[in-house]
């Protein structure tokens, strides 16, 4: 009897693993240079794409990519219309509808202002924004840390926040003087500035925003724990053998 029970459990396990690795997963992405974008050959490339593709290959999973706005992507993760999202920060709200993989890289967010304005913009903490005359740009749907998430629910703080779709809009608004600064991660800002020859236009303010781990997010509606485990095993192996570090180094040092 024990022999048959063991055999049955093995068949169930193997069937689940087979299902996880045999299906095609829908993965969304949004233009986010240099993490996710089309190169001149119209290939999907970027820091997140390179790491994600290495993880998917190691996990022996099949995926199909679809471009869509981040806010809609988050909604589709909730409903199961999309299976995965790369470049995701963990939040308690998102955990209600998604599994999170082990972290595969770190993300930082800083305040960027016009060159020469750092000493003139007197902000030591995020809450200092409340009693100031400054307007700060952010991209809708993105995570800027728990402190920001808590403050932005208050009217006094929210009145100093301007939501836009992407970094390009924030840059344009700052150059025109409509905002005093914007929040973005320094890797994105560095490569963006180099791409558009804007290195002398902006500088990083000393105000600390947040630093957090970045994960792959899987819909609880459409993905299984078996899939999550396959991805976590792949991340662990690629971190241990140094492959993820090599990819990160290639993008942050050479800025390809």
N, C-alpha and C positions, 0 to 999 in steps of 0.2 A: 504493500500500500504506500509506504514512504517513497519507494522508487517511482511509482506512478505519479505521486504528488509532486515530487521534485521535477520530473519530466514535464508535467503540466505547467509548473511555474516557469521553467526555462522556455517553454514554447510561448507563454504569455509575454515574457520579457523580450524575447527575440522578435516577436510580432510587433511590440511597441517600438522597439528600436528601428525595425525595418520601416514602419510607418513614418517615423520621424525623419528618416534619411531619404525616403523615396518620394515624398511629396515636394511640390514646388512652393516656395514661400514668397509672398508679396512683400517687398521692401520699399518703403518710400524714401525719397531724398529731396532736398531743396538746395538751390544754388547757395553755397556758403563757402566762398573762396577763403583759404586754400584747402578746405576740408572735403567739399563735395562740389564738383563742377565738370563741365565739358572742356577738354583741351582743344587745340586747333584741329585735331583729327576727329573731333566729336566723340571721343572716348570718355567714359565716366572715370574720372581720376580724382585724386586728393588724398590728404592724410587719412581721413576716416575711411574712404573707399579702399585704399591700399591695405589698411589694417583689417577692415571688415572682410574683404575678399580673401585675405590670408586665413582668417578665422573660419570662414565658410568652407574653404578648400580643405583645411585640416579636419573640420567636422564632417566632411563629406555630405554637405547639404546643397540643395539646388535653390536658387533664388531668381526672382524677376524684379527689376527695378522700375519704379514709377515716380516721376517728378510731380510733387504736389506741395502746397504751402504747409508750413509746420503746424499751424493751428488745426487744419483739416486732417493732417497726418495723425495728430494726437487723438482726434475724435474717431478716426478710423481704427486706431489701435484699440480704443474702448469697445467698438462694435465688432471687431474682428474682420473688418473689410480689408485692413492691412495687417500683416503678421508681425513685422519687425521695423524697428527704427534704430539707426546708428547715431552716435553722437549725443546720447541722451543723459541728462542729469537725473539722479534719483530724487523723488519727492514722495511724501506720504500719500498725496492725492493721486499721483500717477500709479503708485503701487496697488491701489484698489483695482485697477484694470489691467495692470501689466506686471510681468516678471522682469527682473533686472539681472543681467549677467554680472560676472565678476568685472571689476573696472579694467579697462584696457589702456587708458591714458588719463592724464590730469588736464583740467581746464582752469584757466584763470580769467577773471574779468576785471578790467580797470577802467577808470574814467580818463578819456582823452579830451584835450582842450586845444585851442589854437596855440601855436608856438608863442612862448613868452607870456602866457596867461596863467601859468600854474601858481605863481606867488600872489597874483591878484584875485584868484578865486579861493576864498577862505572857507574851505570845507575840511574838517578833520574827521568827521563821522558822517554817515549817510543821513542821520537824523538832523544834522545841521542844515540840510536843504530846506527844512520846514520854515525856518525863520530867515531865509535868504530871498534874493530876487532872481535866483538862477533857474534856468530851465534846462533839463537834462533829457537827451533823447535815448530811447530804448527801442528794441525790435519786439513787436508783439508776439507773444507766445513763448519767448525765451526765458530761461531761468537765470536769475541774477543773485541767488543765494537766499537763505531763509530770512535774514534781516530785511532785505529788500522786499520780499514777499509779504512780510508782516507790515512793514511801513506803508506799502503801496495801497493797502486796504483803507488807510486813513485819508480823509479828504484833504487835510493840510499838506500831506506829502505828495499825494497823487496830483495835486494842482501844479506841481513842479516837474511832472513827467510828461513827455511827449512821445506817443507811440507811433512808430512807422513800420513799414514792411521790411526794409533791409538796410544794410550799412550805407549803400549809395545815397539813400535819402537822408540819413543822418549827416553824412559828410557834406552834402549840398546845403542842408539847413545851417550847419555850423559855419561854413564858408560865407554864407549870406548873412550871418549874425542873428538868425532866428532862434537859435539855441546856444547855450554856453558850453556844452560838452555832450559827449555820448558815451554809453557803456559798450565795451566790446573786448574780446580777448586779444592780448598783445600779438599773438602769432598772426591772427587774421589781419590786424591793423598794419603790421609790418609788411606783410606780403601785398596787401591792398595798396599801401602807400608806394611801394616799389613799382608795382604794376602800372600805376597812374602817375608816377613821378611826383608824388606829394610828400616826400620825406621831410621837407622843410616847412610843412604847413601845420603839423600837429605835434603834440608832446603828451606824455603820460603824466597825469596828476598823481600826487602822493596818496590821495584818498584810497584806502583799501576797500574793495568791494567783496570779492570772495574767491576762493579756490576750492575746487571740488573734483571728485572722480567722475569719469565719463564711462557710460555703459552701453550695451546693446539692450534695447527694450523689446520685449515680446508680448504680444497680446494674450491675455488670459483666456479670451474667447476662442482663439483659433490655434494656439500653440500649447504643446504639452510640456510637462516637466522633463520628459526624455530629451526633447529638443534643447531645453535650457541646459541640461547636463552635458550634452554633446558640445555645445558652444563653450561652456565653462571649462571643459577638459581641453578644448582647443586653445583657449586663451592661456590657460596654465602652461601648456606645452610651449606655446610661442613666446611667452614671457621668459620661461626657463632657458630656452635655447637662444634667446637674444634676438629673435626675428622681429618682434614688435619694436624693440629698442632701435633696431637698424632702420626700420621704416620711419619712426619718429625723427631720428637723427637726420635722415635724408631730406625730410621736408622742412625741419626747423633750422638746419644749418645751411643747406644748399638752396632752399626755397625754390624748388623746381616747379 
